[in-house]
Amino acid sequence: LNPLTGVSDCPSRSYLCTNSVYLAVMTQQCPRTCGFCSTTSSTTNSTCVDLTNAATGVSDCPARRAYCTNTIYLPLMRIQCPATCG
């Protein structure tokens, strides 16, 4: 969370998730964006929540769980559905 704007910078910096120089800081500060959330993670549950559908106000992730194991959709699912995909 950027203290100046009150908005997370993580989505705009997601390209750093695979950069070895920034891996440690991105793992700590942007686990949901980078897909690092897991049930055994030491991060708080608030960082590993599924995004909600703006039109319905609820998450579509449980209904789309099958995409968690699809290599084409996995990067997107890790960002949008980290709690569902683990």
N, CA, C and O atoms as a MOPAC input file, in Angstrom:
PM7 MOZYME 1SCF
protein

 N      0.84300 1    -1.17100 1     0.00000 1
 C      0.00000 1     0.00000 1     0.00000 1
 C      0.88600 1     1.23100 1     0.00000 1
 O      1.71700 1     1.41700 1     0.88900 1
 N      0.70400 1     2.04300 1    -0.97800 1
 C      1.47400 1     3.27500 1    -1.06500 1
 C      0.88800 1     4.26100 1    -0.05600 1
 O     -0.28000 1     4.63000 1    -0.16700 1
 N      1.68400 1     4.69200 1     0.92900 1
 C      1.14800 1     5.58900 1     1.95200 1
 C      0.71900 1     6.95500 1     1.40800 1
 O     -0.09900 1     7.63500 1     2.02600 1
 N      1.25100 1     7.35000 1     0.28600 1
 C      0.87900 1     8.64500 1    -0.29100 1
 C     -0.46900 1     8.60900 1    -0.99500 1
 O     -1.22100 1     9.58300 1    -0.96300 1
 N     -0.76900 1     7.48000 1    -1.63200 1
 C     -2.00800 1     7.38000 1    -2.40700 1
 C     -3.07200 1     6.51400 1    -1.74100 1
 O     -4.25800 1     6.64400 1    -2.04100 1
 N     -2.64900 1     5.62700 1    -0.83500 1
 C     -3.57900 1     4.69600 1    -0.21100 1
 C     -3.96200 1     3.54500 1    -1.12100 1
 O     -4.87900 1     2.78500 1    -0.81000 1
 N     -3.26900 1     3.41200 1    -2.24100 1
 C     -3.55100 1     2.37000 1    -3.22400 1
 C     -2.32200 1     1.47600 1    -3.35900 1
 O     -1.19000 1     1.95000 1    -3.25800 1
 N     -2.54200 1     0.20300 1    -3.58400 1
 C     -1.43800 1    -0.73400 1    -3.74800 1
 C     -0.69800 1    -0.48300 1    -5.06100 1
 O     -1.31500 1    -0.29700 1    -6.11000 1
 N      0.62000 1    -0.48100 1    -4.98400 1
 C      1.45800 1    -0.37200 1    -6.17800 1
 C      1.74400 1    -1.74600 1    -6.78500 1
 O      2.31800 1    -1.84100 1    -7.87000 1
 N      1.34800 1    -2.79600 1    -6.09600 1
 C      1.70300 1    -4.14500 1    -6.53000 1
 C      1.25700 1    -4.48700 1    -7.95200 1
 O      2.08100 1    -4.96800 1    -8.73000 1
 N      0.00300 1    -4.26400 1    -8.32600 1
 C     -0.39200 1    -4.62500 1    -9.68900 1
 C      0.45400 1    -3.95000 1   -10.77100 1
 O      0.78600 1    -4.57500 1   -11.77800 1
 N      0.79800 1    -2.69800 1   -10.56900 1
 C      1.58700 1    -1.99700 1   -11.58500 1
 C      3.05000 1    -2.42600 1   -11.57900 1
 O      3.78600 1    -2.13600 1   -12.52300 1
 N      3.46900 1    -3.10200 1   -10.54200 1
 C      4.85300 1    -3.56500 1   -10.45000 1
 C      4.96400 1    -5.08700 1   -10.54100 1
 O      5.98100 1    -5.65900 1   -10.14600 1
 N      3.94300 1    -5.73300 1   -11.04900 1
 C      3.93200 1    -7.19500 1   -11.11600 1
 C      5.06900 1    -7.76300 1   -11.96000 1
 O      5.45300 1    -8.91800 1   -11.78000 1
 N      5.60700 1    -6.97100 1   -12.87200 1
 C      6.73800 1    -7.42800 1   -13.68400 1
 C      7.97100 1    -7.71300 1   -12.82800 1
 O      8.89100 1    -8.39500 1   -13.27900 1
 N      8.00000 1    -7.20300 1   -11.60800 1
 C      9.13400 1    -7.44600 1   -10.71000 1
 C      9.02400 1    -8.77900 1    -9.97900 1
 O      9.97800 1    -9.19700 1    -9.32400 1
 N      7.89200 1    -9.45000 1   -10.07700 1
 C      7.67700 1   -10.71200 1    -9.36300 1
 C      8.68600 1   -11.78700 1    -9.74700 1
 O      9.02800 1   -12.63700 1    -8.92400 1
 N      9.15500 1   -11.75900 1   -10.96300 1
 C     10.09700 1   -12.77600 1   -11.42500 1
 C     11.52400 1   -12.26000 1   -11.52400 1
 O     12.40300 1   -12.96200 1   -12.02300 1
 N     11.76000 1   -11.05000 1   -11.05600 1
 C     13.10000 1   -10.46500 1   -11.07300 1
 C     13.81300 1   -10.88000 1    -9.79100 1
 O     13.36900 1   -10.53000 1    -8.69700 1
 N     14.90300 1   -11.61400 1    -9.90900 1
 C     15.59600 1   -12.14100 1    -8.73400 1
 C     16.07000 1   -11.05200 1    -7.77700 1
 O     16.18800 1   -11.30000 1    -6.57700 1
 N     16.34100 1    -9.86200 1    -8.28000 1
 C     16.77700 1    -8.75700 1    -7.42800 1
 C     15.64600 1    -8.32800 1    -6.48500 1
 O     15.90600 1    -7.95400 1    -5.34200 1
 N     14.41100 1    -8.37900 1    -6.94900 1
 C     13.26100 1    -7.91000 1    -6.18000 1
 C     12.41500 1    -9.03500 1    -5.58400 1
 O     11.40300 1    -8.76400 1    -4.93900 1
 N     12.81000 1   -10.27900 1    -5.78600 1
 C     11.99000 1   -11.41000 1    -5.36800 1
 C     11.64100 1   -11.37200 1    -3.88100 1
 O     10.48400 1   -11.59100 1    -3.51900 1
 N     12.60000 1   -11.10400 1    -3.02700 1
 C     12.34200 1   -11.09900 1    -1.57900 1
 C     11.34300 1   -10.02000 1    -1.18800 1
 O     10.40900 1   -10.28100 1    -0.43000 1
 N     11.53300 1    -8.82400 1    -1.69600 1
 C     10.62300 1    -7.73000 1    -1.33500 1
 C      9.23400 1    -7.94800 1    -1.93400 1
 O      8.23300 1    -7.62500 1    -1.29500 1
 N      9.16000 1    -8.48400 1    -3.13800 1
 C      7.86100 1    -8.73500 1    -3.75600 1
 C      7.12600 1    -9.87000 1    -3.03900 1
 O      5.90300 1    -9.83200 1    -2.90700 1
 N      7.86100 1   -10.86700 1    -2.58100 1
 C      7.25700 1   -11.96000 1    -1.82800 1
 C      6.64000 1   -11.44100 1    -0.53900 1
 O      5.56200 1   -11.88100 1    -0.13800 1
 N      7.31400 1   -10.52000 1     0.09800 1
 C      6.83700 1    -9.97200 1     1.36600 1
 C      5.72000 1    -8.94600 1     1.17300 1
 O      4.72200 1    -8.97300 1     1.89300 1
 N      5.88300 1    -8.04900 1     0.21100 1
 C      4.95300 1    -6.93100 1     0.08600 1
 C      3.81400 1    -7.15200 1    -0.90600 1
 O      2.77600 1    -6.49800 1    -0.81100 1
 N      3.99900 1    -8.06300 1    -1.85400 1
 C      2.97900 1    -8.25900 1    -2.89300 1
 C      2.68500 1    -9.74100 1    -3.14600 1
 O      2.66600 1   -10.16600 1    -4.30100 1
 N      2.45700 1   -10.53200 1    -2.10300 1
 C      2.29300 1   -11.96600 1    -2.32800 1
 C      1.09400 1   -12.32000 1    -3.19700 1
 O      1.17200 1   -13.24700 1    -4.00300 1
 N     -0.00700 1   -11.60400 1    -3.05000 1
 C     -1.19600 1   -11.91100 1    -3.84600 1
 C     -0.95400 1   -11.59800 1    -5.31100 1
 O     -1.28800 1   -12.40600 1    -6.17800 1
 N     -0.38300 1   -10.44900 1    -5.60000 1
 C     -0.10300 1   -10.04800 1    -6.97800 1
 C      0.83900 1   -11.02800 1    -7.65600 1
 O      0.65900 1   -11.36900 1    -8.82600 1
 N      1.84500 1   -11.48000 1    -6.91700 1
 C      2.85700 1   -12.36200 1    -7.49800 1
 C      2.46600 1   -13.83700 1    -7.47000 1
 O      3.17700 1   -14.67500 1    -8.02400 1
 N      1.35000 1   -14.16100 1    -6.83400 1
 C      0.92600 1   -15.55500 1    -6.77600 1
 C      1.67500 1   -16.36700 1    -5.74800 1
 O      1.82000 1   -17.58000 1    -5.90600 1
 N      2.15600 1   -15.72800 1    -4.69600 1
 C      2.92400 1   -16.41800 1    -3.67100 1
 C      2.09000 1   -16.82600 1    -2.46600 1
 O      2.64400 1   -17.32100 1    -1.48500 1
 N      0.79600 1   -16.63700 1    -2.50700 1
 C     -0.05000 1   -16.99600 1    -1.37400 1
 C     -0.21200 1   -18.50600 1    -1.31100 1
 O     -0.33600 1   -19.17700 1    -2.33600 1
 N     -0.20800 1   -19.01800 1    -0.11200 1
 C     -0.47800 1   -20.43600 1     0.09500 1
 C     -1.02900 1   -20.61900 1     1.49200 1
 O     -0.95700 1   -19.71100 1     2.31900 1
 N     -1.57100 1   -21.77400 1     1.75200 1
 C     -2.14300 1   -22.02800 1     3.06700 1
 C     -1.06200 1   -22.15300 1     4.12100 1
 O     -1.34500 1   -22.00500 1     5.31000 1
 N      0.17400 1   -22.42200 1     3.71500 1
 C      1.26600 1   -22.53500 1     4.67600 1
 C      2.10200 1   -21.27200 1     4.72800 1
 O      3.12900 1   -21.23400 1     5.40500 1
 N      1.67700 1   -20.24800 1     4.02700 1
 C      2.41800 1   -18.99000 1     3.98200 1
 C      2.39200 1   -18.29800 1     5.33300 1
 O      1.42900 1   -18.43000 1     6.08800 1
 N      3.45000 1   -17.56300 1     5.63200 1
 C      3.49900 1   -16.81700 1     6.88200 1
 C      2.82900 1   -15.45400 1     6.74600 1
 O      2.77200 1   -14.69500 1     7.71400 1
 N      2.32500 1   -15.13700 1     5.55900 1
 C      1.64500 1   -13.85700 1     5.37100 1
 C      0.26600 1   -13.92300 1     6.00100 1
 O     -0.27100 1   -15.01100 1     6.21000 1
 N     -0.29600 1   -12.79700 1     6.29800 1
 C     -1.61600 1   -12.77400 1     6.91200 1
 C     -2.67700 1   -13.14000 1     5.89600 1
 O     -2.47000 1   -12.98600 1     4.69200 1
 N     -3.80500 1   -13.62100 1     6.36900 1
 C     -4.89000 1   -14.01700 1     5.48200 1
 C     -5.39900 1   -12.86000 1     4.64600 1
 O     -5.91100 1   -13.08000 1     3.54800 1
 N     -5.27400 1   -11.64000 1     5.13000 1
 C     -5.79000 1   -10.49200 1     4.38900 1
 C     -5.04800 1   -10.26500 1     3.08200 1
 O     -5.58900 1    -9.62400 1     2.18100 1
 N     -3.82700 1   -10.76700 1     2.94900 1
 C     -3.09400 1   -10.59600 1     1.70200 1
 C     -3.41800 1   -11.69700 1     0.70900 1
 O     -3.08400 1   -11.58100 1    -0.47000 1
 N     -4.06000 1   -12.76100 1     1.16200 1
 C     -4.35800 1   -13.89800 1     0.29500 1
 C     -5.86100 1   -14.08600 1     0.16400 1
 O     -6.41900 1   -15.08900 1     0.60800 1
 N     -6.49100 1   -13.12100 1    -0.44000 1
 C     -7.93500 1   -13.19100 1    -0.65400 1
 C     -8.22600 1   -13.12500 1    -2.14600 1
 O     -7.50200 1   -12.49100 1    -2.91400 1
 N     -9.29500 1   -13.78800 1    -2.53200 1
 C     -9.71700 1   -13.75600 1    -3.92800 1
 C    -10.33100 1   -12.40000 1    -4.25100 1
 O    -10.98600 1   -11.78500 1    -3.41000 1
 N    -10.11200 1   -11.94600 1    -5.46900 1
 C    -10.74400 1   -10.70900 1    -5.91600 1
 C    -12.23200 1   -10.96300 1    -6.14600 1
 O    -12.65100 1   -12.10000 1    -6.36400 1
 N    -13.01100 1    -9.91300 1    -6.09600 1
 C    -14.45000 1   -10.05500 1    -6.31800 1
 C    -14.83700 1    -9.49400 1    -7.67900 1
 O    -14.16000 1    -8.62800 1    -8.23200 1
 N    -15.92600 1   -10.00100 1    -8.19500 1
 C    -16.48400 1    -9.51900 1    -9.44700 1
 C    -17.18000 1    -8.19900 1    -9.14300 1
 O    -18.08900 1    -8.15800 1    -8.31400 1
 N    -16.76900 1    -7.13500 1    -9.79100 1
 C    -17.32600 1    -5.80900 1    -9.51700 1
 C    -18.82500 1    -5.74500 1    -9.79200 1
 O    -19.54100 1    -4.98800 1    -9.13600 1
 N    -19.30000 1    -6.51900 1   -10.73900 1
 C    -20.71900 1    -6.49400 1   -11.09100 1
 C    -21.59300 1    -7.18600 1   -10.04900 1
 O    -22.73300 1    -6.78100 1    -9.82000 1
 N    -21.05500 1    -8.23600 1    -9.41700 1
 C    -21.86800 1    -9.01300 1    -8.47300 1
 C    -21.47700 1    -8.79300 1    -7.01900 1
 O    -22.27900 1    -9.02800 1    -6.11600 1
 N    -20.25100 1    -8.34400 1    -6.79200 1
 C    -19.77000 1    -8.14800 1    -5.43200 1
 C    -19.28500 1    -9.41600 1    -4.75600 1
 O    -18.92800 1    -9.38700 1    -3.57900 1
 N    -19.26300 1   -10.52600 1    -5.47800 1
 C    -18.75800 1   -11.79000 1    -4.93800 1
 C    -17.68500 1   -12.34400 1    -5.86500 1
 O    -17.59100 1   -11.95700 1    -7.02900 1
 N    -16.89200 1   -13.23700 1    -5.34100 1
 C    -15.80700 1   -13.82300 1    -6.11500 1
 C    -16.32400 1   -14.91200 1    -7.05000 1
 O    -17.19100 1   -15.70400 1    -6.68200 1
 N    -15.78100 1   -14.93800 1    -8.25700 1
 C    -16.07400 1   -16.00000 1    -9.21700 1
 C    -15.09000 1   -17.15900 1    -9.06900 1
 O    -15.22200 1   -18.18100 1    -9.74300 1
 N    -14.12000 1   -16.99900 1    -8.20000 1
 C    -13.02300 1   -17.96100 1    -8.08900 1
 C    -13.46100 1   -19.38700 1    -7.75200 1
 O    -13.00600 1   -20.31900 1    -8.41500 1
 N    -14.31800 1   -19.59900 1    -6.76100 1
 C    -14.70100 1   -20.98600 1    -6.46500 1
 C    -15.29300 1   -21.71500 1    -7.67300 1
 O    -15.04500 1   -22.90600 1    -7.86000 1
 N    -16.05700 1   -21.02200 1    -8.47500 1
 C    -16.65700 1   -21.63700 1    -9.66200 1
 C    -15.62900 1   -21.88100 1   -10.76100 1
 O    -15.86800 1   -22.67700 1   -11.66800 1
 N    -14.50500 1   -21.21100 1   -10.68600 1
 C    -13.47600 1   -21.33300 1   -11.71900 1
 C    -12.22800 1   -22.07300 1   -11.21400 1
 O    -11.15100 1   -21.95600 1   -11.80000 1
 N    -12.38000 1   -22.82400 1   -10.13600 1
 C    -11.26400 1   -23.53900 1    -9.50900 1
 C    -10.48400 1   -24.41300 1   -10.49700 1
 O     -9.27200 1   -24.57100 1   -10.35000 1
 N    -11.14900 1   -24.97400 1   -11.48200 1
 C    -10.48300 1   -25.84600 1   -12.45600 1
 C     -9.36600 1   -25.12700 1   -13.20300 1
 O     -8.41300 1   -25.76300 1   -13.65400 1
 N     -9.47600 1   -23.81600 1   -13.33500 1
 C     -8.44500 1   -23.05200 1   -14.03500 1
 C     -7.14400 1   -22.95100 1   -13.23400 1
 O     -6.10800 1   -22.58600 1   -13.79000 1
 N     -7.18400 1   -23.26600 1   -11.95100 1
 C     -5.98200 1   -23.19200 1   -11.11100 1
 C     -4.89500 1   -24.15300 1   -11.58400 1
 O     -3.71200 1   -23.91600 1   -11.34200 1
 N     -5.28300 1   -25.22200 1   -12.24800 1
 C     -4.31400 1   -26.20900 1   -12.72100 1
 C     -4.08700 1   -26.13200 1   -14.22500 1
 O     -3.37700 1   -26.96700 1   -14.78500 1
 N     -4.67200 1   -25.15700 1   -14.87500 1
 C     -4.50200 1   -24.97000 1   -16.31000 1
 C     -3.31600 1   -24.03000 1   -16.52600 1
 O     -3.35700 1   -22.87600 1   -16.09900 1
 N     -2.27600 1   -24.50500 1   -17.17600 1
 C     -1.05300 1   -23.71000 1   -17.32900 1
 C     -1.27900 1   -22.39400 1   -18.06100 1
 O     -0.53900 1   -21.43400 1   -17.84800 1
 N     -2.28100 1   -22.33800 1   -18.90900 1
 C     -2.57000 1   -21.09600 1   -19.62800 1
 C     -3.13500 1   -20.04100 1   -18.67700 1
 O     -2.78700 1   -18.86400 1   -18.77100 1
 N     -4.00100 1   -20.46400 1   -17.77000 1
 C     -4.67700 1   -19.52800 1   -16.86400 1
 C     -4.00500 1   -19.37300 1   -15.50300 1
 O     -4.36400 1   -18.47400 1   -14.74100 1
 N     -3.04200 1   -20.22500 1   -15.18500 1
 C     -2.43300 1   -20.21000 1   -13.85700 1
 C     -1.88500 1   -18.84900 1   -13.43400 1
 O     -2.15500 1   -18.42900 1   -12.30800 1
 N     -1.13100 1   -18.13800 1   -14.27300 1
 C     -0.63800 1   -16.82000 1   -13.83500 1
 C     -1.76900 1   -15.85700 1   -13.45700 1
 O     -1.67000 1   -15.15100 1   -12.45400 1
 N     -2.82100 1   -15.82700 1   -14.24100 1
 C     -3.96500 1   -14.96700 1   -13.94600 1
 C     -4.68200 1   -15.42400 1   -12.67800 1
 O     -5.06600 1   -14.60000 1   -11.84800 1
 N     -4.85900 1   -16.72300 1   -12.53000 1
 C     -5.55400 1   -17.25500 1   -11.35900 1
 C     -4.77200 1   -16.98200 1   -10.07500 1
 O     -5.37200 1   -16.73600 1    -9.02800 1
 N     -3.45800 1   -17.02400 1   -10.14300 1
 C     -2.65100 1   -16.73700 1    -8.95300 1
 C     -2.83800 1   -15.29500 1    -8.49500 1
 O     -2.76300 1   -15.00400 1    -7.30100 1
 N     -3.07600 1   -14.40900 1    -9.42700 1
 C     -3.28800 1   -13.00000 1    -9.08900 1
 C     -4.72100 1   -12.77300 1    -8.61100 1
 O     -4.93900 1   -12.11300 1    -7.59500 1
 N     -5.69500 1   -13.31500 1    -9.33800 1
 C     -7.09200 1   -13.02500 1    -9.03300 1
 C     -7.71200 1   -13.95300 1    -7.99700 1
 O     -8.67400 1   -13.57800 1    -7.32700 1
 N     -7.17000 1   -15.15900 1    -7.86000 1
 C     -7.79300 1   -16.15500 1    -6.97200 1
 C     -6.77300 1   -16.87400 1    -6.08400 1
 O     -6.77900 1   -18.10400 1    -6.04100 1
 N     -5.91000 1   -16.16300 1    -5.38400 1
 C     -4.87200 1   -16.84000 1    -4.60300 1
 C     -5.42400 1   -17.71100 1    -3.48400 1
 O     -4.84000 1   -18.75300 1    -3.18700 1
 N     -6.51400 1   -17.32900 1    -2.85900 1
 C     -7.07500 1   -18.14200 1    -1.78100 1
 C     -7.64600 1   -19.44600 1    -2.33500 1
 O     -7.47700 1   -20.50400 1    -1.73000 1
 N     -8.31300 1   -19.37300 1    -3.46900 1
 C     -8.89600 1   -20.55900 1    -4.08700 1
 C     -7.82000 1   -21.48300 1    -4.63700 1
 O     -7.90800 1   -22.70100 1    -4.48200 1
 N     -6.81000 1   -20.91400 1    -5.27400 1
 C     -5.77100 1   -21.72600 1    -5.91100 1
 C     -4.64100 1   -22.11200 1    -4.95500 1
 O     -3.83700 1   -22.99300 1    -5.26000 1
 N     -4.58600 1   -21.45200 1    -3.80500 1
 C     -3.53600 1   -21.78200 1    -2.83800 1
 C     -2.21500 1   -21.31600 1    -3.31900 1
 O     -1.20700 1   -21.50500 1    -2.63700 1

